[in-house]
Amino acid sequence: MSAPFGLKENVTFLAPMQDITDRGFIEVLCARGAPDFCIAEYFRIHEYFELSPHILDAILNSPAGTRVAAQFIGENIGYISQAIEALKRYCKINMLDLNLGCPAPKIYRKNVGGGLLRDIGKIAEIVRLIRSQWSGIFSVKMRIGFDSTDNFDELFDAVCSGNPDFVTIHARTVKQLYRGTPDYEFIKRAACRADIPIIANGDISSAAKALEVLKYTGCAGVMCGRHAVRNPWIFRQIRELAGGCEVYRPKLYEVREYIEDLSRNFLASEERIKHLDSRLKKFINFIATGVDERGEFLYNMRRAKGMGELLKICDRYLLENGNADKLFALDAYPNLCSRPNHEDFPK
């Protein structure tokens, strides 16, 4: 099979994010401008694996017209083979992605996700197995190295030895997490070398940044993760800017509506009700970086206790005192940090 897009189509992807990209979130985001493709949370492939129902739900019951790919994370050839056979039972699933990029220490220490970038031979073995068993669209999401970029070319060649239909590259090493400036030079290098589409990932923070990266790297498209959580209009804005149209600028009352939709989605999942405020804060940590430059909303919402207080703070900064019609920032304010333990602190 081949990629469902060409080498220069400027396609957009929603990145897979654990405990974020469930069916409800995909619906909330798509209502504000859907990406061309989504990748669901990964299935953990091990001895006791199961195709988790909530992940299957996101793939099988996505909004009409939205294509959602499955993703595997694992390293045991036998279990991966079994999982592919299990996935084949769902005829609606025709896209499978291999995760070679997850930077969470608890993941890479198990030699899966980004941890596999330390084992070139194992990567080649896994991608060749998947290609031999999977007749649908097959892709790989990788980083540019584990703790250095010295062997990027060898890693990329190993990935390509399995004849994937396209490859997504996050332009940081695993050990960088989400810190530091992505090195898009490696994506440009891959796009020049490969005869398959390459998707750029890593700090695609706005429509303007997306077009800048597309132009510089010559890649086929971009993938957004945490910046799509912050700004669910980003995929619409990328299409508008690429088409020479005026870019849509949401107002803060629309941001408040987005937060309300997120909370309704969480309420629909019974196991999350007890921790609704903390779960909502996880999302607002991103959203708040585009609300006010001084970061007062970010500071105060983090200190809210309970849903009542949290929503009152949202109303204060997004609806009251003339704020409702203020414009939401197209990019995060550079002096604000959504996740201090994963990202650079503001300078």
C-alpha positions, 0 to 999 in steps of 0.5 A: 500500500502507499500513503494516502497523500503525496510528497508535497500535500501539506497534510495535517495530523493530530499526534497521539497523546496518552490519556488525551486523544480519546474519542471525546477529545477527537470529537471536541477538536474536530468540531473546531477544524479537523486535521486530515488524520489522527493517531490514537493512543497506543496499544501496549503490546506485551504478553498480556496485551489487549486491544483496549476498548477505549482506544478502539472506540476512538478509532472505530467511532470517530467523527464522520470523515475523520481517519484515525490510525491505530498505534502499537508500542512494544518490542516482542516480535511474537506479541506484535505478530499476535496483536496484528492478527487481532487488529485485522478483525476490525475491517475499519482499521486500515492504518497502523503506526509504530511508536519509536518516539515516546520519551517518558522514562517509564516507557523507554526504560522498558526498551519500547517507544523511544527506548528502541532507538538504542537498538537499530537491529530490533527496529529493523526486525520489528518494521519488517515483521509489521510490513510482512503481516499488515497489508494496510497503511503502515507508518512509523513515528520516531525521534532523531535519536535517543540521547544524541543524533550521531546515528540518525541516518542509521536509525532512519535507514532501519525504519525505512527497511520495513518499507513504511508508507510514511514516517513522522519525525519529532525533531528532538532526541528522546532525552530532550523530552520537549525541551530545547529547540527542535532541529528540523534539519534532520527532517529536511535531511530525511525528506531529501533522502526518502522517496516516501512522505515525511511528516514533521513533528515538534513545536508546530505551535501555530499555522505560521510555524507549520508553513515555515517548517513545511517550506524549510524541510520540504516535508509532506505535512505536519503533526501537532500534539500539545499545541492542538490541545492549546489551540484546537483551531490550529488545523483550520488555521493551517489550511486557511494560511496555506490557502491564502485566506484570512486566518480565523481568530477565536475569541476568549468566549470561544475558549470558554466554550472549548473548556466546557466541551472538555469538561462534558467529555470527562463527565461522560467517562465515569472513572474520571469524575472523581478527579475532574478538576485535576484532569481539566487542569491538565488541559488548561495548562496548555490553553492558558498559555494563549490567554493573557501574556502575564500568565495570571489565568495560568497562575490562578487556575493551577491553585483552584480547589475543586471544579466550582472554583476552577470554573469561576476562574475560567469565567473571570478570565475568559468571559467577565470584565470585557474579556469575552471578545478579546482575541485568543493568541495564535501562538503561546506566549513565550514567557509562559510554560505549560509543563515546567517539568517537561519543557524549558522554563521561560528565560 
